[in-house]
């Protein structure tokens, strides 16, 4: 029999034992779906995060306060005091003289309730003090309203820009420009609405953020000690990054009065270093996802082997007839191997389709907007299906090929 005839015979056998084949194929498809789905979700989230970091610009770096770990995992800020408002403004002014823009921001409080329009929110919003460069530095866009004016940045009145979550919760999704909300016991007028950005990483994005002018933020009540300020330096071109980071480090050490020989009392991080950490993290997640999928496929291969052994037993007389008509042991073995591979491929193709859909759905649920078609993982899924079919079908096929034709014809 030619391989094509074996494929036709396999499909005919599948039709005869349809229910059993469907159940076996579903076991394989679940294994492939878990493998392809997990890997697709990881790739989709990474693509979204890569896009987010790239949009922030390769020519940018952040400076924030450094905290040294104390006993039992506690943070000890005494060795590295918070970056103060004066230090942040001094650094921004000094770097501004070198034609570099510096965005200064501070997180006032997190896990806050906000109120407005007669409604209240869950305690999952944060208040951030911002300067004129904050929206550009964080790649945030306005979908309605305006940014803070120069006068508002200088005087710090109670005005705010809100994210889409606040608009949805308090104002049912309509643009609340000119409306008032209550934050930290104070009344703020909404002057802008941020475009939806998603929450691909903790602390990033503006969907649950309430932005206020920095001067206003300095007056607001806040939890814990003194406010600490974060700095993002925006470069004209990425080629200036190395030199600008060295210059920023020297400038910040002078502003912070770090003594020679002592470590920096601040952390400086470039965007591509975040991408390297992200690649390392997603690499570990892929390994974990592959292990989970492999365990599921192992169960599927055992089930398939059992089904093929049952099939060999049921078709013993058929095997005897084929051998009596001149079929060789190699042809019988090839027939059952191809049948196992066909069952795996049918289940695997369904699993690949479901895996791609499930993986992209998971990424959308967690806030990543990227939809990808993972050709690599789809190809891997097909390869695994063929491998599982060969491994699971070889022993039953070998057993079938060794059957004695005389004894097989006598089998009832």
Protein Blocks (a to p, Z undefined) as FASTA:
>chain_A
ZZklmmmmmmmmmmmmmmlmmmmmmmmmmmmmmmmmmmmmmmmmmmmmmmmmmmnopabc
dddddddddeehiacfklmccddfklmmmmmmmmmmnopacdddddfbghiacdeehiac
ddfbccddddfklmmmnopacfehjdddfklmmnopacddddfklmmmmnnopacehiac
deehiacddfbdcddebjabghiajklcccddfklmmmpccehiddddddddddfbfklm
mmmmmmmmmmmmmmnopaehiacfbdcddfklmmmmmmmmmmmmmmmmmmmmmmmmmmmm
mmmmmmmmmmmmmmmmmmmmmmmnopafklmmmmmmmmmmmmmmmmmmmmmmmmmmmmmm
mmmmnopabdcddfklmmmmmmmmmmmmmmmmmmmmmmmmmpcfklmmmpZZ
